[in-house]
Each structure stands twice: as structure tokens, then as C-alpha cells.
Amino acid sequence: MRRYGMVIRLRPEHRETYLRLHAAVWPAVEQTLRERNIRNFTIFLHGDLLFGYYEYVGDDHDADQRRMADDPQTQAWWKLTDPCQESLAEPGSGHWWAPMQEIWHLTEEVP
């Protein structure tokens, strides 16, 4: 399992739309995430910043990400959510959400 963190800016004028969409994420989008080996996906909001976290349990993250991007329901979802966001990713990086570097993790205590 590998952990991923990412950040993006929420456009203030689209805040209510984004929150409404995420109050009822489409089941097909959730299923695609599961089928692409993503677990424990969580989005946090602080001011106008969205922080996303998920755990990847597959063997080929890049291939799973490409397959997710090819999914028609996911593409339709992104058409609704992308205008609500402003990317903070490095231009030309190929990322929409800016990847974050993990610097610390508390593991389970060993008895």
C-alpha cells in the first residue's frame, strides 16, 4: 500500500457547487476509484484549499490512473468538478491536483 497526498485550490465562486457535488458523489465514480485500487480516499477543506488523501493498493499506479481517466463517468464528473478548482501543480507536470511529499507517518505501535 502506498499513501498519496495532493492539494488544489477551490474557486470561492464555485464553493457551494463543489460541496453539493461531494455530498452525493456518483456511485459509478466511487466504483471506478475502487476498481483502480484506490482506498480510503478523503478530501479535506481548509479555507480555499482542498487536500486529498488516498491509499493505493495496486501494482501499477500510472496505468490505473490512465484507466480511470479513460472512464466516461469519471470524465463527466470531472467536467463538473474541474471548473470549481484552480490547479496548483507545476505547469507541464501533467498533474491537476499538485502532489504532496509525505514527510512523516505514525505507524501502528508494535506490542
DRENNU-943170 format. One record per residue: x, y, z of N, C-alpha, C, O, CB in turn. Coordinates in steps of 0.1 Angstrom, whole numbers, padded with zeros to 4 digits, always signed. Last residue first. Glycine has a CB too. Layout:
<numars>
XYZXYZXYZXYZXYZ...
</numars>
This chain:
<numars>
+0035-0042+0197+0035-0047+0211+0048-0052+0215+0049-0057+0227+0024-0057+0212+0040-0013+0178+0043-0027+0179+0043-0032+0193+0050-0026+0202+0057-0030+0172+0016+0010+0167+0026+0006+0178+0028-0009+0178+0018-0016+0177+0021+0011+0192+0014+0020+0133+0009+0013+0145+0019+0009+0155+0031+0006+0151+0001+0000+0140+0030+0051+0125+0027+0037+0122+0020+0031+0135+0021+0037+0146+0039+0029+0118+0027+0082+0113+0027+0075+0125+0022+0061+0122+0011+0059+0117+0018+0082+0136+0049+0098+0090+0037+0089+0091+0038+0082+0105+0048+0076+0108+0036+0079+0080+0062+0124+0070+0061+0117+0083+0048+0109+0083+0038+0113+0078+0062+0127+0095+0062+0135+0045+0074+0137+0053+0074+0129+0066+0084+0128+0073+0076+0151+0055+0052+0131+0012+0050+0126+0026+0063+0128+0033+0073+0123+0029+0045+0111+0026+0045+0158-0009+0055+0148-0005+0052+0144+0010+0050+0153+0018+0069+0155-0005+0018+0161-0032+0024+0165-0019+0034+0154-0015+0032+0142-0017+0014+0168-0008+0008+0171-0064+0012+0161-0055+0019+0167-0043+0026+0177-0044+0021+0151-0062-0019+0191-0072-0005+0191-0070-0001+0180-0060-0007+0180-0049+0000+0205-0065-0043+0181-0096-0040+0183-0082-0025+0182-0080-0018+0174-0086-0047+0172-0073-0032+0177-0123-0042+0187-0120-0042+0191-0105-0040+0202-0102-0057+0181-0124-0001+0170-0139-0010+0169-0128-0020+0180-0128-0017+0191-0132-0002+0169-0115+0017+0176-0159+0007+0166-0162-0003+0163-0151-0012+0155-0152+0014+0153-0166+0035+0196-0157+0038+0183-0149+0028+0172-0153+0031+0160-0150+0036+0186-0134+0030+0220-0169+0037+0210-0177+0039+0197-0169+0045+0187-0175+0050+0215-0181+0033+0238-0138+0029+0238-0152+0037+0227-0160+0049+0226-0158+0030+0252-0159+0027+0221-0108+0037+0227-0116+0033+0227-0131+0029+0216-0136+0051+0220-0114-0006+0227-0094+0005+0218-0099+0015+0226-0107+0011+0236-0114-0001+0206-0107-0028+0239-0086-0015+0244-0080-0003+0236-0085+0008+0238-0080-0016+0244-0065-0058+0247-0104-0046+0238-0101-0034+0246-0095-0032+0257-0098-0042+0232-0114-0088+0253-0090-0077+0260-0097-0064+0252-0093-0060+0251-0082-0075+0275-0092-0122+0242-0095-0108+0241-0089-0098+0249-0097-0100+0252-0109-0104+0226-0089-0145+0241-0108-0146+0245-0094-0132+0247-0088-0130+0252-0077-0154+0236-0085-0141+0228-0132-0142+0243-0132-0143+0249-0118-0141+0261-0116-0155+0247-0139-0139+0201-0122-0127+0208-0126-0129+0223-0127-0120+0230-0122-0123+0203-0140-0166+0190-0118-0157+0195-0107-0145+0203-0111-0141+0212-0103-0152+0182-0099-0178+0185-0143-0185+0193-0133-0175+0198-0122-0177+0210-0118-0195+0184-0126-0159+0170-0156-0164+0182-0163-0172+0191-0153-0173+0203-0155-0173+0178-0175-0156+0149-0138-0145+0159-0139-0150+0172-0146-0145+0183-0143-0133+0154-0145-0179+0134-0145-0177+0140-0132-0167+0151-0132-0170+0162-0126-0173+0129-0122-0172+0127-0171-0184+0135-0169-0183+0142-0155-0187+0154-0154-0197+0127-0171-0150+0110-0165-0148+0122-0174-0160+0132-0172-0158+0144-0171-0147+0118-0188-0162+0090-0151-0153+0099-0144-0150+0112-0152-0149+0122-0146-0139+0091-0142-0178+0079-0171-0184+0085-0160-0175+0094-0152-0179+0105-0147-0190+0074-0150-0157+0070-0189-0167+0080-0193-0174+0087-0181-0176+0099-0182-0177+0075-0203-0123+0065-0182-0137+0061-0178-0147+0073-0182-0145+0084-0177-0137+0058-0163-0098+0074-0186-0105+0069-0198-0119+0066-0195-0127+0064-0204-0098+0057-0203-0088+0078-0160-0090+0090-0169-0098+0086-0182-0104+0095-0188-0077+0096-0172-0085+0052-0152-0095+0060-0146-0099+0072-0154-0110+0076-0156-0091+0065-0132-0064+0044-0168-0077+0037-0170-0088+0046-0163-0099+0046-0169-0076+0023-0164-0044+0061-0157-0048+0063-0171-0062+0056-0174-0070+0062-0180-0037+0056-0180-0043+0050-0131-0047+0064-0133-0051+0067-0147-0061+0074-0150-0035+0074-0129-0033+0025-0137-0046+0026-0131-0052+0041-0132-0063+0043-0134-0046+0023-0116-0008+0032-0147-0017+0025-0155-0032+0026-0150-0041+0029-0157-0014+0010-0157+0004+0043-0123+0002+0051-0136-0008+0045-0145-0016+0052-0150+0016+0052-0143+0003+0022-0105-0005+0034-0102-0007+0042-0115-0018+0046-0118+0003+0043-0092+0003-0010-0103+0007+0000-0114-0001+0012-0113-0011+0014-0120+0006-0007-0128-0006-0025-0082+0008-0027-0087+0013-0017-0097+0025-0016-0099+0009-0041-0092-0027-0012-0055-0024-0019-0068-0010-0020-0070-0001-0017-0062-0031-0013-0079-0035+0004-0035-0032-0010-0032-0029-0018-0044-0027-0030-0043-0043-0016-0024-0032+0036-0022-0032+0028-0034-0027+0014-0031-0016+0012-0026-0023+0035-0045-0051+0059-0004-0041+0048-0003-0043+0040-0016-0054+0036-0020-0044+0039+0010-0053+0095-0004-0058+0081-0006-0047+0071-0005-0035+0075-0005-0064+0081-0020-0063+0128+0001-0055+0117+0006-0061+0104+0001-0074+0102+0002-0053+0118+0021-0064+0163-0006-0068+0150-0009-0058+0139-0004-0046+0141-0005-0071+0147-0024-0074+0194+0003-0063+0184+0005-0069+0171+0003-0079+0167+0010-0057+0186+0019-0082+0225-0009-0086+0212-0008-0074+0203-0007-0065+0204-0015-0095+0207-0020-0085+0258+0002-0076+0247-0002-0083+0234+0001-0088+0232+0011-0062+0248+0005-0097+0280+0013-0100+0277-0001-0091+0266-0007-0089+0265-0019-0098+0290-0010-0102+0267+0044-0103+0279+0036-0106+0276+0022-0117+0271+0019-0089+0287+0037-0098+0234+0038-0093+0244+0047-0093+0257+0040-0085+0259+0031-0078+0241+0053-0111+0202+0035-0112+0216+0031-0107+0225+0042-0110+0223+0054-0127+0220+0028-0102+0169+0023-0104+0179+0034-0104+0193+0028-0098+0196+0018-0092+0177+0045-0112+0139+0011-0109+0153+0007-0112+0161+0019-0123+0161+0025-0117+0157-0006-0100+0105+0008-0106+0116+0016-0102+0129+0011-0091+0131+0007-0102+0114+0031-0101+0071+0002-0099+0085-0004-0107+0095+0004-0119+0093+0007-0105+0084-0019-0097+0044+0009-0096+0055+0019-0094+0069+0013-0087+0077+0019-0085+0052+0029-0081+0033-0021-0089+0031-0009-0087+0043+0000-0078+0051-0001-0083+0018-0002-0079+0023-0055-0078+0034-0045-0087+0031-0033-0099+0027-0035-0082+0047-0052-0080+0005-0076-0071+0002-0064-0069+0013-0055-0059+0014-0048-0058-0003-0069-0098+0008-0095-0085+0013-0098-0076+0013-0086-0065+0019-0086-0085+0027-0104-0122+0002-0083-0116-0008-0093-0102-0004-0097-0095-0012-0103-0125-0008-0105-0126+0024-0067-0123+0012-0061-0116+0002-0071-0107-0005-0067-0136+0005-0055-0131+0043-0087-0119+0045-0078-0116+0032-0072-0104+0028-0071-0123+0056-0067-0154+0032-0098-0142+0033-0106-0130+0035-0098-0119+0029-0100-0143+0045-0116-0172+0036-0077-0168+0023-0081-0155+0022-0089-0147+0014-0088-0180+0016-0088-0174+0064-0076-0168+0057-0065-0164+0043-0069-0153+0038-0064-0178+0056-0053-0186+0067-0101-0173+0073-0099-0166+0066-0087-0154+0063-0087-0174+0089-0096-0210+0054-0096-0202+0049-0107-0187+0055-0105-0178+0048-0108-0207+0053-0121-0222+0070-0076-0218+0057-0073-0208+0051-0083-0199+0044-0080-0230+0048-0071-0212+0104-0073-0219+0094-0081-0214+0080-0078-0201+0078-0077-0217+0097-0096-0215+0120-0041-0206+0115-0052-0213+0104-0060-0219+0095-0053-0192+0111-0047-0229+0141-0025-0235+0129-0032-0227+0125-0044-0232+0126-0055-0250+0132-0036-0213+0160-0016-0223+0155-0007-0230+0142-0012-0236+0135-0005-0233+0166-0003-0200+0169-0038-0193+0159-0030-0202+0154-0018-0198+0145-0011-0180+0165-0025-0218+0187-0049-0214+0176-0057-0208+0165-0048-0211+0153-0049-0204+0179-0068-0218+0206-0028-0230+0199-0031-0227+0186-0039-0233+0176-0036-0240+0208-0039-0192+0216-0030-0196+0209-0017-0209+0201-0020-0210+0190-0015-0199+0219-0006-0193+0227-0055-0183+0217-0052-0188+0209-0040-0187+0196-0040-0169+0222-0050-0212+0247-0052-0214+0237-0062-0205+0225-0059-0210+0213-0059-0210+0242-0076-0200+0263-0032-0213+0256-0029-0215+0245-0039-0220+0234-0035-0225+0266-0030-0177+0273-0046-0176+0265-0034-0189+0257-0031-0188+0245-0029-0174+0275-0022-0173+0289-0068-0178+0276-0070-0179+0267-0058-0182+0255-0059-0170+0269-0081-0161+0312-0059-0174+0313-0066-0180+0300-0069-0192+0300-0072-0172+0321-0078-0136+0302-0049-0146+0306-0040-0160+0307-0046-0170+0304-0040-0143+0319-0034-0121+0273-0061-0125+0286-0065-0137+0291-0056-0148+0284-0056-0129+0287-0080-0098+0256-0042-0112+0257-0045-0116+0271-0049-0113+0280-0041-0121+0251-0033-0066+0244-0052-0074+0255-0047-0089+0253-0052-0092+0250-0063-0068+0268-0052-0052+0213-0041-0057+0221-0052-0065+0233-0045-0069+0232-0034-0066+0213-0062-0030+0186-0033-0037+0198-0029-0041+0206-0042-0034+0205-0052-0027+0207-0021-0024+0152-0020-0024+0162-0031-0032+0174-0026-0040+0174-0017-0030+0156-0044-0009+0121-0012-0015+0134-0007-0014+0144-0019-0004+0144-0026-0008+0139+0006-0010+0086-0009-0008+0098-0018-0015+0110-0011-0027+0109-0007-0014+0095-0032+0006+0056+0002-0002+0068+0005+0001+0079-0005+0012+0081-0008+0000+0072+0020+0005+0022-0008+0012+0035-0008+0002+0046-0006-0009+0046-0011+0020+0037-0022+0008-0012+0000+0000+0000+0000+0009+0012+0000+0019+0013+0007-0010+0000+0012
</numars>
